[in-house]
């Protein structure tokens, strides 16, 4: 189904433009919290077979294919839809690392003991 012609009749209009395969891969990398490595989109299909036709008198052997799952898999190379997680979801400096570095910079205060 194409989303290019959205002016016709009662066809629903997408909330936003559809995502490309690279965009969806980027969304999943961020969803899973991955910060390094190259990934490709994994699409799992489900295939059903049976009698298909417009009416019971016109049935023919047929197959139906549907998308059942999407996910990520490590990329074997640098393909046209591969996404580098380090570029799209870089690791942010952690709060703990910042507090350790600021604590290390503070000099201990000298106190007099009685």
The first five atom37 places (N, CA, C, CB, O) and aatype in JSON, in Angstrom:
{
  "aatype": [20, 20, 20, 20, 20, 20, 20, 20, 20, 20, 20, 20, 20, 20, 20, 20, 20, 20, 20, 20, 20, 20, 20, 20, 20, 20, 20, 20, 20, 20, 20, 20, 20, 20, 20, 20, 20, 20, 20, 20, 20, 20, 20, 20, 20, 20, 20, 20, 20, 20, 20, 20, 20, 20, 20, 20, 20, 20, 20, 20, 20, 20, 20, 20, 20, 20, 20, 20, 20, 20, 20, 20, 20, 20, 20, 20, 20, 20, 20, 20, 20, 20, 20, 20, 20, 20, 20, 20, 20, 20, 20, 20, 20, 20, 20, 20, 20, 20, 20, 20, 20, 20, 20, 20, 20, 20, 20, 20, 20, 20, 20, 20, 20, 20],
  "atom_mask": [
    [1, 1, 1, 1, 1],
    [1, 1, 1, 1, 1],
    [1, 1, 1, 1, 1],
    [1, 1, 1, 1, 1],
    [1, 1, 1, 1, 1],
    [1, 1, 1, 1, 1],
    [1, 1, 1, 1, 1],
    [1, 1, 1, 1, 1],
    [1, 1, 1, 1, 1],
    [1, 1, 1, 1, 1],
    [1, 1, 1, 1, 1],
    [1, 1, 1, 1, 1],
    [1, 1, 1, 1, 1],
    [1, 1, 1, 1, 1],
    [1, 1, 1, 1, 1],
    [1, 1, 1, 1, 1],
    [1, 1, 1, 1, 1],
    [1, 1, 1, 1, 1],
    [1, 1, 1, 1, 1],
    [1, 1, 1, 1, 1],
    [1, 1, 1, 1, 1],
    [1, 1, 1, 1, 1],
    [1, 1, 1, 1, 1],
    [1, 1, 1, 1, 1],
    [1, 1, 1, 1, 1],
    [1, 1, 1, 1, 1],
    [1, 1, 1, 1, 1],
    [1, 1, 1, 1, 1],
    [1, 1, 1, 1, 1],
    [1, 1, 1, 1, 1],
    [1, 1, 1, 1, 1],
    [1, 1, 1, 1, 1],
    [1, 1, 1, 1, 1],
    [1, 1, 1, 1, 1],
    [1, 1, 1, 1, 1],
    [1, 1, 1, 1, 1],
    [1, 1, 1, 1, 1],
    [1, 1, 1, 1, 1],
    [1, 1, 1, 1, 1],
    [1, 1, 1, 1, 1],
    [1, 1, 1, 1, 1],
    [1, 1, 1, 1, 1],
    [1, 1, 1, 1, 1],
    [1, 1, 1, 1, 1],
    [1, 1, 1, 1, 1],
    [1, 1, 1, 1, 1],
    [1, 1, 1, 1, 1],
    [1, 1, 1, 1, 1],
    [1, 1, 1, 1, 1],
    [1, 1, 1, 1, 1],
    [1, 1, 1, 1, 1],
    [1, 1, 1, 1, 1],
    [1, 1, 1, 1, 1],
    [1, 1, 1, 1, 1],
    [1, 1, 1, 1, 1],
    [1, 1, 1, 1, 1],
    [1, 1, 1, 1, 1],
    [1, 1, 1, 1, 1],
    [1, 1, 1, 1, 1],
    [1, 1, 1, 1, 1],
    [1, 1, 1, 1, 1],
    [1, 1, 1, 1, 1],
    [1, 1, 1, 1, 1],
    [1, 1, 1, 1, 1],
    [1, 1, 1, 1, 1],
    [1, 1, 1, 1, 1],
    [1, 1, 1, 1, 1],
    [1, 1, 1, 1, 1],
    [1, 1, 1, 1, 1],
    [1, 1, 1, 1, 1],
    [1, 1, 1, 1, 1],
    [1, 1, 1, 1, 1],
    [1, 1, 1, 1, 1],
    [1, 1, 1, 1, 1],
    [1, 1, 1, 1, 1],
    [1, 1, 1, 1, 1],
    [1, 1, 1, 1, 1],
    [1, 1, 1, 1, 1],
    [1, 1, 1, 1, 1],
    [1, 1, 1, 1, 1],
    [1, 1, 1, 1, 1],
    [1, 1, 1, 1, 1],
    [1, 1, 1, 1, 1],
    [1, 1, 1, 1, 1],
    [1, 1, 1, 1, 1],
    [1, 1, 1, 1, 1],
    [1, 1, 1, 1, 1],
    [1, 1, 1, 1, 1],
    [1, 1, 1, 1, 1],
    [1, 1, 1, 1, 1],
    [1, 1, 1, 1, 1],
    [1, 1, 1, 1, 1],
    [1, 1, 1, 1, 1],
    [1, 1, 1, 1, 1],
    [1, 1, 1, 1, 1],
    [1, 1, 1, 1, 1],
    [1, 1, 1, 1, 1],
    [1, 1, 1, 1, 1],
    [1, 1, 1, 1, 1],
    [1, 1, 1, 1, 1],
    [1, 1, 1, 1, 1],
    [1, 1, 1, 1, 1],
    [1, 1, 1, 1, 1],
    [1, 1, 1, 1, 1],
    [1, 1, 1, 1, 1],
    [1, 1, 1, 1, 1],
    [1, 1, 1, 1, 1],
    [1, 1, 1, 1, 1],
    [1, 1, 1, 1, 1],
    [1, 1, 1, 1, 1],
    [1, 1, 1, 1, 1],
    [1, 1, 1, 1, 1],
    [1, 1, 1, 1, 1],
    [1, 1, 1, 1, 1]
  ],
  "atom_positions": [
    [[0.84, -1.17, 0.0], [0.0, 0.0, 0.0], [0.88, 1.23, 0.0], [-0.95, 0.0, 1.2], [1.73, 1.39, 0.88]],
    [[0.71, 2.08, -0.94], [1.5, 3.3, -1.05], [0.88, 4.4, -0.21], [1.61, 3.75, -2.52], [-0.35, 4.49, -0.1]],
    [[1.72, 5.23, 0.37], [1.22, 6.38, 1.13], [1.45, 7.68, 0.36], [1.91, 6.45, 2.5], [1.26, 8.77, 0.91]],
    [[1.84, 7.58, -0.91], [2.13, 8.77, -1.71], [0.87, 9.58, -2.02], [2.82, 8.37, -3.01], [0.88, 10.8, -1.9]],
    [[-0.21, 8.91, -2.42], [-1.44, 9.61, -2.76], [-2.4, 9.53, -1.58], [-2.09, 9.01, -4.05], [-3.11, 8.54, -1.42]],
    [[-2.41, 10.57, -0.76], [-3.23, 10.57, 0.43], [-4.48, 11.43, 0.28], [-2.43, 11.05, 1.61], [-5.15, 11.74, 1.27]],
    [[-4.81, 11.82, -0.94], [-5.94, 12.72, -1.15], [-7.24, 11.99, -1.41], [-5.65, 13.64, -2.29], [-8.31, 12.61, -1.37]],
    [[-7.18, 10.7, -1.68], [-8.38, 9.97, -2.08], [-9.28, 9.59, -0.93], [-7.99, 8.75, -2.81], [-8.8, 9.27, 0.16]],
    [[-10.56, 9.62, -1.17], [-11.65, 9.1, -0.36], [-11.45, 8.97, 1.13], [-12.0, 7.84, -0.86], [-11.05, 9.91, 1.81]],
    [[-11.73, 7.76, 1.62], [-11.74, 7.53, 3.05], [-10.47, 6.87, 3.57], [-12.92, 6.69, 3.42], [-10.45, 6.36, 4.69]],
    [[-9.42, 6.87, 2.78], [-8.17, 6.25, 3.21], [-7.56, 7.07, 4.35], [-7.17, 6.15, 2.02], [-7.43, 8.28, 4.23]],
    [[-7.19, 6.41, 5.46], [-6.62, 7.16, 6.58], [-5.27, 7.78, 6.21], [-6.45, 6.24, 7.79], [-4.54, 7.27, 5.36]],
    [[-4.97, 8.89, 6.86], [-3.73, 9.63, 6.61], [-2.77, 9.34, 7.76], [-4.0, 11.17, 6.46], [-3.18, 9.42, 8.92]],
    [[-1.51, 9.0, 7.47], [-0.55, 8.77, 8.55], [-0.35, 10.02, 9.42], [0.8, 8.32, 7.97], [-0.44, 11.14, 8.93]],
    [[-0.09, 9.81, 10.69], [0.17, 10.91, 11.61], [1.44, 11.65, 11.19], [0.3, 10.4, 13.06], [1.48, 12.88, 11.22]],
    [[2.45, 10.92, 10.82], [3.74, 11.45, 10.35], [4.11, 10.67, 9.09], [4.86, 11.34, 11.47], [3.53, 9.63, 8.83]],
    [[5.08, 11.16, 8.32], [5.53, 10.38, 7.16], [6.08, 9.02, 7.62], [6.62, 11.16, 6.36], [6.69, 8.93, 8.69]],
    [[5.88, 7.97, 6.84], [6.39, 6.64, 7.22], [7.91, 6.65, 7.38], [5.98, 5.6, 6.18], [8.61, 7.42, 6.72]],
    [[8.4, 5.77, 8.25], [9.85, 5.66, 8.49], [10.5, 4.81, 7.41], [10.12, 5.05, 9.87], [9.93, 3.83, 6.94]],
    [[11.71, 5.2, 7.04], [12.5, 4.36, 6.14], [13.08, 3.21, 6.95], [13.64, 5.19, 5.44], [12.98, 3.19, 8.18]],
    [[13.68, 2.25, 6.28], [14.3, 1.13, 6.98], [15.42, 1.63, 7.89], [14.85, 0.09, 5.98], [15.57, 1.15, 9.01]],
    [[16.2, 2.6, 7.41], [17.28, 3.16, 8.25], [16.71, 3.89, 9.46], [18.15, 4.12, 7.42], [17.25, 3.79, 10.56]],
    [[15.62, 4.64, 9.25], [15.0, 5.35, 10.37], [14.48, 4.38, 11.42], [13.85, 6.24, 9.86], [14.67, 4.61, 12.61]],
    [[13.84, 3.31, 10.98], [13.32, 2.32, 11.92], [14.47, 1.62, 12.66], [12.45, 1.29, 11.18], [14.34, 1.33, 13.85]],
    [[15.56, 1.36, 11.97], [16.73, 0.76, 12.62], [17.26, 1.69, 13.7], [17.84, 0.46, 11.59], [17.61, 1.25, 14.79]],
    [[17.32, 2.99, 13.41], [17.78, 3.99, 14.38], [16.85, 4.02, 15.6], [17.85, 5.38, 13.73], [17.33, 4.09, 16.74]],
    [[15.55, 3.98, 15.37], [14.59, 3.98, 16.48], [14.81, 2.76, 17.37], [13.14, 4.0, 15.93], [14.78, 2.88, 18.6]],
    [[15.03, 1.6, 16.77], [15.23, 0.38, 17.56], [16.55, 0.4, 18.31], [15.18, -0.84, 16.65], [16.62, -0.08, 19.44]],
    [[17.6, 0.96, 17.71], [18.89, 1.09, 18.41], [18.7, 1.93, 19.67], [19.97, 1.73, 17.48], [19.21, 1.57, 20.73]],
    [[17.99, 3.03, 19.56], [17.73, 3.89, 20.72], [16.82, 3.19, 21.72], [17.11, 5.22, 20.28], [17.03, 3.3, 22.93]],
    [[15.81, 2.47, 21.23], [14.88, 1.75, 22.11], [15.62, 0.71, 22.97], [13.78, 1.05, 21.27], [15.35, 0.6, 24.16]],
    [[16.53, -0.03, 22.36], [17.27, -1.07, 23.07], [18.46, -0.52, 23.85], [17.74, -2.13, 22.1], [19.11, -1.28, 24.57]],
    [[18.78, 0.77, 23.72], [19.89, 1.36, 24.46], [21.25, 0.89, 23.97], [19.76, 1.06, 25.92], [22.18, 0.76, 24.77]],
    [[21.39, 0.63, 22.68], [22.65, 0.16, 22.11], [23.5, 1.36, 21.74], [22.4, -0.76, 20.87], [23.0, 2.31, 21.13]],
    [[24.8, 1.33, 22.09], [25.67, 2.48, 21.86], [26.87, 2.18, 20.96], [26.16, 3.0, 23.17], [27.63, 3.1, 20.63]],
    [[27.05, 0.94, 20.57], [28.17, 0.64, 19.68], [27.84, -0.52, 18.77], [29.43, 0.34, 20.48], [27.01, -1.37, 19.09]],
    [[28.51, -0.56, 17.61], [28.3, -1.62, 16.63], [27.42, -1.14, 15.48], [27.67, -2.84, 17.3], [26.75, -0.11, 15.58]],
    [[27.45, -1.91, 14.39], [26.61, -1.61, 13.22], [25.49, -2.63, 13.17], [27.45, -1.63, 11.89], [25.71, -3.82, 13.45]],
    [[24.29, -2.18, 12.83], [23.12, -3.05, 12.85], [22.28, -2.87, 11.59], [22.27, -2.76, 14.09], [22.25, -1.81, 10.98]],
    [[21.6, -3.96, 11.23], [20.63, -3.97, 10.15], [19.27, -4.3, 10.75], [21.02, -4.99, 9.03], [19.17, -4.91, 11.81]],
    [[18.23, -3.89, 10.05], [16.87, -4.2, 10.47], [16.59, -5.67, 10.17], [15.84, -3.29, 9.76], [16.9, -6.17, 9.09]],
    [[16.01, -6.35, 11.14], [15.58, -7.74, 10.97], [14.06, -7.73, 10.85], [16.07, -8.65, 12.17], [13.37, -7.17, 11.7]],
    [[13.54, -8.35, 9.81], [12.09, -8.45, 9.62], [11.73, -9.92, 9.52], [11.62, -7.66, 8.34], [12.27, -10.64, 8.68]],
    [[10.82, -10.35, 10.37], [10.38, -11.75, 10.36], [8.99, -11.8, 9.72], [10.36, -12.35, 11.82], [8.08, -11.05, 10.09]],
    [[8.87, -12.7, 8.77], [7.6, -12.84, 8.06], [6.89, -14.11, 8.5], [7.83, -12.86, 6.54], [7.51, -15.07, 8.93]],
    [[5.57, -14.09, 8.38], [4.77, -15.27, 8.62], [4.02, -15.56, 7.32], [3.77, -15.07, 9.83], [3.42, -14.66, 6.73]],
    [[4.07, -16.8, 6.88], [3.45, -17.18, 5.61], [2.31, -18.15, 5.88], [4.5, -17.81, 4.64], [2.47, -19.14, 6.6]],
    [[1.17, -17.85, 5.29], [0.01, -18.73, 5.39], [-0.38, -19.2, 4.0], [-1.19, -18.01, 6.07], [-0.31, -18.44, 3.04]],
    [[-0.78, -20.45, 3.88], [-1.18, -20.99, 2.58], [-2.6, -21.55, 2.69], [-0.19, -22.1, 2.1], [-3.03, -22.0, 3.75]],
    [[-3.29, -21.49, 1.59], [-4.65, -22.02, 1.58], [-5.39, -21.61, 0.33], [-5.4, -21.56, 2.8], [-4.8, -21.07, -0.61]],
    [[-6.66, -21.88, 0.33], [-7.51, -21.51, -0.81], [-7.84, -20.03, -0.71], [-8.82, -22.37, -0.85], [-8.34, -19.57, 0.32]],
    [[-7.56, -19.29, -1.79], [-7.75, -17.84, -1.8], [-8.54, -17.46, -3.05], [-6.38, -17.1, -1.77], [-8.31, -18.0, -4.13]],
    [[-9.47, -16.55, -2.89], [-10.23, -16.07, -4.04], [-11.29, -15.08, -3.65], [-10.86, -17.24, -4.77], [-11.59, -14.91, -2.46]],
    [[-11.88, -14.42, -4.64], [-12.88, -13.39, -4.35], [-14.22, -13.97, -3.87], [-13.12, -12.55, -5.57], [-14.99, -13.29, -3.2]],
    [[-14.48, -15.22, -4.22], [-15.71, -15.88, -3.77], [-15.47, -17.39, -3.74], [-16.93, -15.52, -4.71], [-14.5, -17.85, -4.34]],
    [[-16.32, -18.17, -3.06], [-16.09, -19.6, -2.94], [-16.0, -20.36, -4.26], [-17.17, -20.2, -2.12], [-15.37, -21.41, -4.32]],
    [[-16.6, -19.85, -5.31], [-16.56, -20.53, -6.61], [-15.26, -20.26, -7.36], [-17.74, -20.1, -7.46], [-14.96, -20.94, -8.34]],
    [[-14.48, -19.27, -6.92], [-13.25, -18.89, -7.63], [-12.0, -19.08, -6.77], [-13.34, -17.44, -8.07], [-11.05, -18.3, -6.88]],
    [[-11.99, -20.1, -5.94], [-10.83, -20.33, -5.06], [-9.67, -20.93, -5.84], [-11.21, -21.24, -3.89], [-9.86, -21.78, -6.71]],
    [[-8.47, -20.49, -5.51], [-7.23, -21.01, -6.08], [-6.23, -21.19, -4.95], [-6.67, -20.06, -7.19], [-6.33, -20.53, -3.92]],
    [[-5.25, -22.09, -5.16], [-4.2, -22.19, -4.14], [-3.47, -20.84, -4.05], [-3.19, -23.35, -4.48], [-3.16, -20.22, -5.06]],
    [[-3.21, -20.41, -2.83], [-2.56, -19.11, -2.68], [-1.76, -19.04, -1.39], [-3.59, -18.01, -2.71], [-1.78, -19.95, -0.56]],
    [[-1.08, -17.95, -1.25], [-0.27, -17.71, -0.05], [-0.47, -16.26, 0.39], [1.23, -18.01, -0.31], [-0.67, -15.37, -0.43]],
    [[-0.4, -16.05, 1.68], [-0.48, -14.72, 2.27], [0.76, -14.51, 3.12], [-1.79, -14.54, 3.12], [1.17, -15.41, 3.86]],
    [[1.35, -13.35, 3.01], [2.58, -13.05, 3.74], [2.33, -11.84, 4.62], [3.78, -12.8, 2.77], [1.8, -10.83, 4.16]],
    [[2.71, -11.94, 5.89], [2.56, -10.83, 6.83], [3.83, -10.63, 7.62], [1.39, -11.07, 7.77], [4.6, -11.57, 7.82]],
    [[4.06, -9.42, 8.06], [5.2, -9.13, 8.93], [4.78, -9.49, 10.35], [5.65, -7.61, 8.83], [3.77, -8.98, 10.85]],
    [[5.54, -10.36, 11.01], [5.18, -10.78, 12.37], [6.05, -10.12, 13.43], [5.29, -12.28, 12.49], [5.58, -9.9, 14.55]],
    [[7.31, -9.79, 13.11], [8.21, -9.17, 14.09], [9.24, -8.31, 13.38], [8.91, -10.24, 14.96], [9.58, -8.56, 12.22]],
    [[9.74, -7.3, 14.09], [10.88, -6.52, 13.61], [11.88, -6.42, 14.75], [10.44, -5.09, 13.1], [11.5, -6.42, 15.92]],
    [[13.15, -6.34, 14.4], [14.21, -6.26, 15.4], [15.51, -5.84, 14.75], [14.38, -7.59, 16.13], [15.52, -5.31, 13.64]],
    [[16.61, -6.08, 15.45], [17.94, -5.73, 14.97], [18.81, -6.96, 14.9], [18.59, -4.67, 15.87], [18.64, -7.91, 15.67]],
    [[19.75, -6.93, 13.97], [20.78, -7.96, 13.92], [22.1, -7.28, 13.59], [20.44, -9.07, 12.87], [22.12, -6.3, 12.86]],
    [[23.21, -7.8, 14.12], [24.5, -7.2, 13.81], [24.76, -7.23, 12.31], [25.64, -7.92, 14.57], [24.52, -8.25, 11.66]],
    [[25.25, -6.13, 11.77], [25.53, -6.05, 10.33], [26.82, -6.78, 10.02], [25.62, -4.58, 9.88], [27.81, -6.66, 10.75]],
    [[26.81, -7.54, 8.93], [28.02, -8.26, 8.5], [28.94, -7.35, 7.71], [27.65, -9.48, 7.66], [30.13, -7.64, 7.57]],
    [[28.41, -6.27, 7.2], [29.2, -5.32, 6.42], [28.57, -3.95, 6.5], [29.33, -5.78, 4.94], [27.69, -3.72, 7.33]],
    [[29.01, -3.07, 5.66], [28.47, -1.72, 5.63], [27.48, -1.62, 4.47], [29.6, -0.66, 5.49], [27.83, -1.14, 3.4]],
    [[26.26, -2.07, 4.7], [25.25, -2.08, 3.66], [24.49, -0.76, 3.57], [24.28, -3.2, 3.89], [24.7, 0.13, 4.39]],
    [[23.61, -0.64, 2.59], [22.87, 0.61, 2.39], [21.89, 0.93, 3.51], [22.14, 0.55, 1.08], [21.49, 2.08, 3.67]],
    [[21.48, -0.07, 4.28], [20.55, 0.18, 5.38], [21.19, -0.05, 6.75], [19.33, -0.7, 5.23], [20.49, -0.03, 7.76]],
    [[22.51, -0.28, 6.8], [23.2, -0.48, 8.07], [23.31, 0.84, 8.82], [24.6, -1.09, 7.86], [23.49, 1.9, 8.21]],
    [[23.2, 0.77, 10.14], [23.27, 1.97, 10.97], [24.32, 1.76, 12.04], [21.88, 2.31, 11.6], [24.35, 0.71, 12.69]],
    [[25.18, 2.76, 12.24], [26.21, 2.73, 13.27], [25.63, 3.29, 14.56], [27.48, 3.54, 12.83], [25.3, 4.47, 14.63]],
    [[25.51, 2.45, 15.57], [24.9, 2.85, 16.85], [25.68, 3.97, 17.52], [24.8, 1.66, 17.78], [25.08, 4.82, 18.19]],
    [[26.99, 4.0, 17.37], [27.8, 5.04, 18.01], [27.47, 6.42, 17.44], [29.3, 4.74, 17.82], [27.63, 7.42, 18.14]],
    [[27.02, 6.48, 16.19], [26.68, 7.77, 15.58], [25.26, 8.23, 15.93], [26.84, 7.69, 14.07], [25.04, 9.42, 16.16]],
    [[24.32, 7.3, 15.97], [22.92, 7.68, 16.19], [22.5, 7.65, 17.66], [22.02, 6.77, 15.4], [21.49, 8.25, 18.02]],
    [[23.27, 6.97, 18.51], [22.95, 6.88, 19.94], [24.23, 6.86, 20.76], [22.1, 5.61, 20.23], [24.53, 5.86, 21.42]],
    [[25.0, 7.97, 20.73], [26.28, 7.98, 21.44], [26.08, 7.84, 22.95], [27.04, 9.26, 21.13], [25.04, 8.22, 23.49]],
    [[27.09, 7.3, 23.61], [27.06, 7.17, 25.06], [27.24, 8.55, 25.67], [28.16, 6.19, 25.56], [28.16, 9.28, 25.31]],
    [[26.37, 8.88, 26.59], [26.47, 10.16, 27.28], [27.32, 9.97, 28.53], [25.07, 10.72, 27.65], [27.28, 8.91, 29.16]],
    [[28.09, 10.99, 28.89], [28.88, 10.87, 30.13], [27.93, 10.63, 31.3], [29.75, 12.14, 30.37], [26.91, 11.31, 31.43]],
    [[28.26, 9.68, 32.14], [27.37, 9.33, 33.25], [27.51, 10.34, 34.38], [27.66, 7.92, 33.75], [28.55, 10.98, 34.52]],
    [[26.49, 10.47, 35.17], [26.48, 11.38, 36.32], [27.49, 10.89, 37.35], [25.07, 11.48, 36.94], [28.16, 11.7, 37.99]],
    [[27.61, 9.58, 37.52], [28.56, 9.03, 38.5], [29.99, 9.37, 38.11], [28.39, 7.51, 38.61], [30.8, 9.71, 38.98]],
    [[30.32, 9.28, 36.84], [31.68, 9.6, 36.39], [31.97, 11.08, 36.62], [31.87, 9.24, 34.91], [33.08, 11.43, 36.99]],
    [[30.98, 11.94, 36.4], [31.17, 13.37, 36.62], [31.4, 13.66, 38.1], [29.96, 14.16, 36.11], [32.28, 14.45, 38.45]],
    [[30.61, 13.03, 38.98], [30.76, 13.3, 40.41], [32.09, 12.8, 40.93], [29.61, 12.67, 41.19], [32.68, 13.42, 41.82]],
    [[32.59, 11.68, 40.4], [33.91, 11.18, 40.82], [35.0, 12.14, 40.39], [34.17, 9.79, 40.22], [35.92, 12.41, 41.17]],
    [[34.91, 12.66, 39.18], [35.96, 13.56, 38.71], [35.94, 14.87, 39.48], [35.8, 13.82, 37.22], [37.01, 15.44, 39.72]],
    [[34.78, 15.38, 39.86], [34.74, 16.62, 40.63], [35.17, 16.38, 42.06], [33.34, 17.22, 40.6], [35.76, 17.27, 42.67]],
    [[34.9, 15.21, 42.62], [35.34, 14.88, 43.97], [36.85, 14.74, 44.0], [34.68, 13.59, 44.46], [37.49, 15.16, 44.98]],
    [[37.44, 14.18, 42.98], [38.89, 14.0, 42.92], [39.6, 15.35, 42.81], [39.28, 13.11, 41.75], [40.74, 15.48, 43.26]],
    [[38.97, 16.34, 42.24], [39.58, 17.65, 42.09], [39.54, 18.46, 43.37], [38.91, 18.41, 40.98], [40.35, 19.37, 43.54]],
    [[38.61, 18.16, 44.28], [38.51, 18.9, 45.53], [39.64, 18.48, 46.46], [37.14, 18.66, 46.2], [39.95, 17.3, 46.6]],
    [[40.25, 19.47, 47.11], [41.3, 19.17, 48.08], [40.64, 18.98, 49.44], [42.38, 20.31, 48.12], [39.68, 19.68, 49.77]],
    [[41.15, 18.06, 50.22], [40.58, 17.86, 51.54], [40.8, 19.12, 52.4], [41.19, 16.61, 52.22], [41.87, 19.72, 52.36]],
    [[39.79, 19.49, 53.17], [39.93, 20.66, 54.0], [40.67, 20.29, 55.29], [38.55, 21.28, 54.32], [40.51, 19.2, 55.83]],
    [[41.47, 21.24, 55.75], [42.23, 21.01, 56.99], [41.41, 21.48, 58.15], [43.61, 21.73, 56.97], [40.93, 22.62, 58.16]],
    [[41.24, 20.62, 59.13], [40.48, 21.0, 60.33], [41.38, 20.8, 61.52], [39.18, 20.17, 60.47], [42.21, 19.9, 61.55]],
    [[41.19, 21.66, 62.52], [41.94, 21.54, 63.77], [41.18, 20.61, 64.69], [42.17, 22.93, 64.45], [39.96, 20.7, 64.84]],
    [[41.92, 19.72, 65.29], [41.29, 18.85, 66.27], [41.73, 19.28, 67.64], [41.63, 17.37, 66.01], [42.89, 19.65, 67.83]],
    [[40.82, 19.23, 68.61], [41.16, 19.69, 69.96], [41.63, 18.57, 70.81], [39.99, 20.36, 70.61], [41.96, 18.77, 71.98]]
  ]
}
